[in-house]
Amino acid sequence: MEVVNGYSEHVHCLFRLKNDQTISKVMQLIKGEASFWVNQQNILQQKLQWQEEYFAVSVSESQVQAVRDYIVNQEEHHSKKTFTQEYNEFIKNYNFKVFHEMKQK
């Protein structure tokens, strides 16, 4: 994991995938380990439960430092723009598509 930070309703993580890793498996590990630790420490009044969805994009090597800076400065960034505003701008400006994974039974 290169850097992790978040704001009230979301978390940003910058990490590099190894050849044998998938985004889905890494997200499963992050969510599982974070939930286990937070719930064991009784940090929140309620149990930490993640939403099923997540948002992932690749970052070119030339932009890694800019992304690091963005993640580190979440509080300042979201004082100007809400997560929902930013999310909708990403979808519109970059023509992102929203995909939903099928749950395995």
KASULUR-V863215 format. One line per field, one symbol per residue. psi: psi as a letter, one per 20 degrees, with the letter a starting at -180 (. if undefined). Layout:
psi->???
//
This chain:
psi->pgqpraahjrqpporpprhjqqgggghggggggggggghhilhqhrpppqrhqrppqqpqhijghhggggghkggggjihprggggghgggghjkqqpqpqppp.
//
